Amino acid sequence: MTFTVGHPLKPNDMDGRPRYLPIADALMRETAMLDAVAGGVVPQVLVWHSEPCLVVPRRLAASASFPAAARNLEPRGLQVLVRDTGGDAVIQGSGVVNVSMAFAIPAHLPDRIGAAYKMLCAPLMSLLGEHDIETANGAVPGAMCDGAFNVTAVGRKLAGTAQRWRRARSGDGGSGFAVLGHLALSVDIDHAAAADAVNAFYAAAGIESRVHGDGHVNLAELLPADGPATADTLTGSLLSHYIAAARRHQFDLP
């Protein structure tokens, strides 16, 4: 379910629970969200999870060894799919909650890429801060799909981020960009098994890079076992936090 920010939301739209979507459907919805914002629609938010699979950027799928590398993961029960955002190979599954957010950025905004990543990360970081979980942005060497705008906690990667941009025209006739931001939050995933699968794909594809599961942390590990908040209650709050942020963004743009 995709929420168009600024339109009335039905009460059952606001239950906040991440929606299960087959990964192919989720990727198509992301493209539709980006197209809609490029065409002038207000910001949109989707919170979802998928079946276990490996998702890779298009540049890796261009390799001649890609088909064989993808088949190499079939005994693990992992289909390999291709996405349009950048980065590297990532594991999806029930232990990963995704936030897809499409919004507009003016062409004249300084540090557009940094501003877009802040827009994507800030609602999650604010929510976790309400529960005394300290987070930051930064790279974690050896992590899967490492990047400078990871959301980190206790020095380990908690969430990965990516962007996809498209030229758009603003309502006043000026130029700007539509941005699709994607954030993948580790909630309760076996990172050792995930890293092993990524490394198996890399080896079969002739890619020298290797990743390590111990550079990652799950949201469930950061919460006290006897505390009032659980991973389920926090992920259930993601949608409302992102909708509120998107509404502020809609009205605060210079």
N, C-alpha and C positions, 0 to 999 in steps of 0.2 A: 504494500500500500504506500503510495507516494502522497505526501501532504504538501499542498500548495499554500505557502505561508501568506496570510492576509485574507484568505477565504475562510468562512465559518467552518469549524470542524465539528462533526457529530460527536456526542459523548463517547461512543465506543471507539472512535478514532483516537481517543486520547488515553487509552489504557496503557500505552507506553511500551507494551511488550514487543521485543524484536520479532519481526515476522519471518517465518521460514519462506525462503524463495529458492528454487533451483538456481544454481549459479548462473546458468545461461540466461535465465529470465532476469536475474538481478543486473547482469551486465547490460542487457538490452534496456532495462529501465533507467540505468544511469545515463546511457546515450540519449534516451528520450528526455530526461530531465535537463541535460545540457542543451539539447536542441530547443526545448521550451524556453529556457532562460535567454538563449541567444535570440529568440524570437520575441522577447519582451515580456514573458511571464515572470511573475514575482518569484522569490526564492522558494526552493523545494527541498524537502528533507525526507530521507528514507532510512529506517533503522531495521537491519535484517541479519539473518544468518542462513547458512546453506548446508548442503551435504558435504562430506569430506571430499576434497579435491585439491589439486595443485593449480594455481593460476600464475601465468607467466606473461611478461610484457611482449608486445608484438615483435620486438627486435630478436628475442630468443627463438621465437617460432619461425623466423626467417632462415635459420640454420638448416643445412641439409640433413643434419643428424637429429633434428627435432622429432620426426615421426618415431624413430627407434627409441629415443629417450622417453617419449611419452608412453610407448608400449611397455617399457621397462618398469613402469609404476603400476601397471594393471594388476600384477599379483598382490600388490598392497591394497587393492580396492580404490585406487586413486585415479580418477579421470584427470586429464590435463587440459585446461582451457586457456584461451588467450584474451588478454584485456588490452585496452587502449591507453591506460595510464602507464607511466614509466616505472622505474625501479627494477626489482629482480623477482625471482620465484617466491611465492608465499603459499602457505597451507591455509585452506579454509575448512570449516566444519562447525559442529554444534558448539565447540568451545571458543569460537571467535564471533564477536558481535561487530557488525559493520555499520558505520554511519556514512551515508552518501548525501552530499549537500551540494546543490547547484545554486549559484548566485552570481550577481553582476559586479564587476570591478571597473571603475572609470579608468580611462587610458592615462589620465594625468596624475593618478594616485602614486606617490613615491613608494618604492619598494613593493610593487604589486604582488610579487611572489611571496614575500615575507608576510604581507598583510593578509593574503589569502590563507596561508598556513595558520596564522594567528586566529583567523575566523574559524578555521576548522578545528583547531586544538583547544581554544579557550573554553568552550562549554564543558568539555570533558574535564579539563584541569580544574575549573571552578567547582564542578560537582564533587570531584575527589577531595578538593580542599575543604569542602563543608564537612568531610568525614576524616579530617586530619591526615590525609594522605598527601605528602609533598611530591610534586611532580616538576619536571623541567623538560625543555626541548634539547635534544642533542643526539649525536651519533653514539653507537655502542659497537666498537669493533668486533667483528665476528658474528654479529646478529644477522638474522635472516632479513633480507631487503633493508639493509641499514641505510639511514639517512639523517641529515642534520636536523630534521624536524620530527624525528621520533618523539613520542611522549614517553619519558623515562620516569622510573620510580626506583628507589634504593640502588641507583646506578645501573639498572637493567632496563631493557626495552619492554614497555607495557603496551604501546600501540604504535603501529606504523601508519604513515600518511603518504598520499600521492595526489597529484593534480592533473587535470586535463583542461586545456584552454581553447576557446574559440572566439574569433572576432565577432563582436556584436555592435549594434547601434542603439544608443540610449533613446529614451522617449523624447528628449529635447533636440534630437538630431545630431548630438555629439557622438564621438566614437568611444568604444569601451570593449570589454571582454566579458564573455560568459565563462565561468569557472565551475568545473566539477571537482569537488574535493572528496577524497575517500579516506576514511580512517578505519583501521582494523584493530580492534581491542581484544587482547588476550584475556579471556575470562577464566577458562579452566581447560587448558589444552596441554597435551603431553609434548612439551617442547623438544625433548630428546628424540622422540619418534618423528616429530615434524622435521627436525634438522637432518635426521638420517634419510628421510624421503627426499628432501631437497638435494642433499649431497649425492644420492643415488641418481637423481635426474641429471645433475651437473656432470657427474662422471660419465654417464651414458651419452651426454651431449658433447663431451670433449671440453667442458668448461673447467678451468683449473680452480676456481673459487670454491671454498668450503665454508660452511657456517657451523655455529655451535649453539646448542640449546640452552646452555647455562648463562647466556647473555640476555635471556628473556625472563619475565616474571608475569604471573597471572594476577588478575584482580583479586581472585579468591585468596591468594596468598597474602595480600596486603591488609585483609580485614580480620580483626580479632574474632576468634571462633565463638566467643560468648557475647559479642557486640550486637547492637540492635540492627545494624545494616548488614545485608548479605549481598553477594554478587548479583543475585536476581533482583533485589530491590533497587540497586544502583543502576543496572542496565535498564530496568523499567522506568527510570527517571531520565534516561538519555534523551528521549524524544522531546519531552517538554522543555528541557534545557536548550536543545538545538533549535526548536521552534522559536523560543524567546530570543535567542541570539540572532536568528535570521530576521525576525521582525525588527529588532534594533538596527541591524545592518541595513535593512530596507529604508529606514527613515533617517539614519545618521550619515549616509554617504555625502561627501562634500559635493 
